[in-house]
Amino acid sequence: MKEQQISIVILTHNELTYTKELYNSLNKNTKVEMELIFVDDRSTDKTRKWVKGLKPNKHIKNITLIEKETNRCFSESVNLGMKQARNELVLVCNNDILITIGCIENLIMSMPYFSLLAPTTNFVGFSYQKFPNPECCKPTCINVPEVCFVSFMLKKSVWELVKMDEGYEFLMEDTDMCWELNKLGKKIGVCLASFVWHKGSQTVNNKTEKGKYHDLLVKSCKYFSDKWGEKGYERVKHILEVNK
């Protein structure tokens, strides 16, 4: 495969051990040239110090750290990273994932046919995005109406048309972005030949965290339904029922 430089935006908020594991998986399992853009959301551990100590190598040509001091907001972090990206293809990653062999290369090969493309993963809300399922590991992609943003590849030229809505503090912003792309007739897909390991099942693991998660979900659902009207209301009614 011809080498192609891409930008990889890594969103961090503490959990340095996870970030190190993601970085190591990129180094080990990806051969394309890349730049790394870390968008750190007020980490209180040694995340920022560690990132500043990283050096470019054979595949990683440039490393940038964006230090946020504003309110936490997934959409804001993505927008900051996308703005900084030097390349047309940008992979956005939560820091609690691991990149597997061939994942990024397979996404790149399929991106000419899509505006936004997600890999399969082990912990996700949509069955068609979850590994394993009967379709996984096929050298193809499927068209879908929306995906969960565990990790996703987006064309910068498309992001410049539809930036992520920063009205969402946390949750529902991925659905919103997909709906905006659908409105413009842009293609969204899942690459069945790409897989990332997601540790998300470990991130909301006690009663207090689950309570905060539910409060944020309700707030984001209200914002979403206010924005999208009756169609939005029907969508969030189902989400809130499932997450009772």
N, C-alpha and C positions, 0 to 999 in steps of 0.2 A: 504493500500500500504506500502510495506517495505521501511523504510527510506533509502535514498541514498544521500551521500554527493555529491554536485556538486559545481563548481566554477561559479561565476557570475561576468562578466567583465562589468563595467559601465563606459561609455565614457562621460567625462564632459568637458564643456567649458562655464563657467559662468552659468546663468540660475539656480541658487541655489534653487529657489522655485520648479522648475521641479524636480531637483534631490531629494529633500526632499520628494516630492509626490511619486516618484518612490520607494524610500527607504521604505516609509510607506506602499505602496501597497505590496511590498515583505514581509514585516513583517506580514501584516494582512492576505494575501491571499495565502501564501506558507508555507507548513508544513515540507518540506524536510530540512535536514541539509545542510547548504551551507557556502561557504566562499565568501566574497565580495572583489573584486579588482577594485578600482577606478583608472582610468587612466585620469589624469587631464591635459588638454592641455592649460596651461598658463592662467588659470582663474584669473581675476582681481577683482572678488567679494570675498566673504568669503567662497567659496566652500572648499578650502583646510583646513581652520581652522575648518569648520564644520565636515568634514570627520575625521580629527584627533581627534575630540571629541567623535566619535562614540565608543560604547562598544559592545563586543560580547553579545549574549543573548541565549535563548533556541534553536533557529534555526540557528542563524548566529554565526558560531564558530570562524571565523577569519576575520579581516578587514585589508586590505592593501591599501596604497595610493602610486601610482606612479606619480611623479611630472615631467611632460615633460617641457622642455625649448627649444625644437627644433621647426622647422617649423611645422605648422599644417598639419596633414596627418592622415586621418581615418585609413588607412592600418597600419601605424606605431603604432598607439594607440592599435589596435586590436592585432598586433603581440606582443607588450610589455605585454599586459594583458594575452594572451595565454601562453607566455613563463613563466609567474609567476604562472599560475594556477597549483594547486596541484592534480586536479582530471581529469579523462578521459573525463567527460562530462562538457562542458563549454557553458554557455549561455551568449551571447554578447548583451548588451542593449545600445541603445542611451538613454540619460537621459530624453528625452521628451516623454517617454511612461509610461503607468501604467500597472502593471501585474494584471490579473484577477484571480479569484478563479479557481484552477485546471489547469491553463495554463502550469505551469512548470511540474507538475506531469504527465500531458498527453503527453508532449514532451518527458519526460524521458521514459515513457512506450513504446514509438514508436521508440526510438533511436537505438535499436538493429538492425533495418532494414534499417537504413539510415546513411550516413556519415555527412550530414548537413540537418537540419530540421528547418523550420520557422513556427511561428504561423500565424493565420489570423490577419488582422488589418483593421482599418477603413480608413486609408489614405495611399495608396500604388499604385504603377504603374500597377501591374499585376492583372487582374480580378480574377484569380483563388486564389489569396492571399488576396483578399479584402472581408471584412465582411460588410454587409451580401451578400452572393450569394446563389444560390439554393443548393449548396453542404454543406454549413457551418453547424456546430454543429453536424455533423455525427461523430460517434466514430471511425474515420478512418483517413488515410492519403492518399494523392495522390502524385504520382511521377511527377516531373516537371523538365524542363531543367535549370531553374534559378529562383532565388528569390531576392527580394529587402531586403537589410540588415537593416531593421528597428530594428529587433531583430532576432537572430538566434542561434540555438544550434549546436555546432560543436564538434566532437571528437578530443581530443588533438592529438591522434596518427595520425589522418588524417591531421591536421594542420602541424604536423612535416614533412609530405610529401610535402604539398603545402602551404607554407606561403603566406600571402597576399602581392601582388605586391606594394611596396612603391613608385613606379614611378608615381602613381596617387596621385595628391595633394588632390583632392576631387571629388567624383562622378565617376562612371563606375567601381570602384574597386570591387563591388559586382558581377557584370556581369563577370568580368575577373576571379574572384575566382571560380565562378560556371563553367565557360568554362574549367578552369584547372581541376576541379574535373570531369567534363564530359569526358575529355581526358583520365583520369585514370579509367574510368568506375565506378566511385563512384555515389551512389544514393543520389539525392537531393529531398526533399519533402516539402509539406505543411501539417501541422497537423490541420485538420478541427475542432478538438475539443479544440483547444487552441486559445486564443485571447488576444491581447494587444491593449490598446487604445493609439493611436499615435496623438500627438499634432503637427505634422509636418506642417499642413496647416497654422500654426501661425509663422513659422520660417522664411519664405521669404515673407514679407508682405509690402514692399515698393519699390519704383522704383529703388533706389540705390542698395538694396539687390538683387533685381531681375537681375539687370545689372551684378553684381558680380557673381551671380549664373550662368548666361549664359556664361560669359567669362570662368569660371572654367569648365563648361560643354564642351565648344568647345576645350579647352586645353586637357581635359581628353579624349575626343573622338578622337582627333588626335593621342594621345599616344596609345589608344586602337586599332585604325585602322592600325597604323604602326606595332604594335605587331602581330595582327591577320590576316593581309593581306586582301584579297578580301572579305572574310567572315566577317571580322571585319568592313570593309568599308561599306558593305551593312547594317550591324546592326546599325552603328552610323548615317548613312544617314537618317534612319527612326526616330531615337531619335531626331536628330536636327530639322527635319521637324515638329515633334510634339511639340517641345519646342520653336518654333519661337515666 
